[in-house]
Amino acid sequence: MSGAERAFIGLFGVLAVIAVFAVGTLPRVGEEVVVFARPWLAQTSAYEIVAGSGGDLVAGTNLGWAVIARSEDARFISRLYLNGALFVSNTSLAAFCAVGAES
């Protein structure tokens, strides 16, 4: 197997892992989501993003830039991004955030 073939297989493997991660963390309307703000922008906290998007705060985290939120509005996730969310995930990532520490 040539070096180019190995590189292609390696790249394909990395892309497959990224695709599985992305699909596995997609948020669904009406379910709790983890909202990640941009940690390097102190002026916008995750709490402000959720409030500005019309959602309800469910729990805080040890990370000042991540919270658990919920809304029944079908446009909630879009509004989170429009209000400055860096990333929105279903709660499968909540274990990495020490959920409930700052609620």
N, C-alpha and C positions, 0 to 999 in steps of 0.2 A: 504494500500500500504506500502510495507516494505521500509526501508532505502536504500537498494540496488537498488530497483526499482526506487525510487526517484532520486538517484544519476545517474542511467543510463539515465533516461529521461532528467535530467539536462545537462548531458554530450552531449547527442544527440542534444539538443537544441542549445548548444554552438557551436557544430560542424556544425550544419545547418546554423547558422548565419555566421560563418567563411566561409563556402562554398559559400554562396550567396554573401558575400563581395568580395571574391577572383574572382568569375566569373564576378561580376559586375564591377570590376576595371581592367579587362584584357585589355592591350593595343592592338591596331590593326595597322597593317602595313599601313603607309601612313597618319595616323592621328597624331595629336599632342599628346604628352605624357608628364607626369610629371616624372622627373628623380630625385630620392632622392639619394644623396651621403651619405656616413657614416659620421655623424656630429662629431664623436670623432676622425676622421683621418684628421687633418688639411692639410696634404700634397696633398690630392686629392679633388678638388672641383667639384661640379656638372657641372660647365662650362667646366672644363678640360675633364671630362668623355664624355660629348657630343661632344666636339671637337675631341677627340681621337677616337670616334666612327663614325665619318663622318656625323654627324647630323648638323642641323641648329638650332641655338638658336632662340626661338620665344619670350620668355619673362623671365625675372628674377622674383624672389619672395623676400619677406621679410626674408625668411630663406636663409642663405648663402649656404645651402646644398641641395636646391631644385630649379629646373628650368623647364621651359616648352620648349620642343624641338620637332623637326620633321625631318623625312627623308622618302624618298620613297623606300629606300633599304629594301628588305625583311629581311636582317640580322641585321638591325639596333638595334633592341631590344636585340638580343643576344650579340652584340658588347658592348652595354651599360653595361650589366652584366659582361662581360669579362674585361671591363675597370674599374670596381670598383663600379658600381651602387648597392646600397643596395636594392632598390625597384623601379620598373617602373610601372606606372599606366596610365590608360587613364585619361583624364582631369577632371573626376568626383571629384577627390580629390583637384583640383586646388583652390577651394574656401577656403580651409583651409590654404592656403599658401600665401594669400594676393598677388595674381598674378599681375605682372607688376610693382611692387614697385621698383625693381632694374634694369630694362632692359636697 
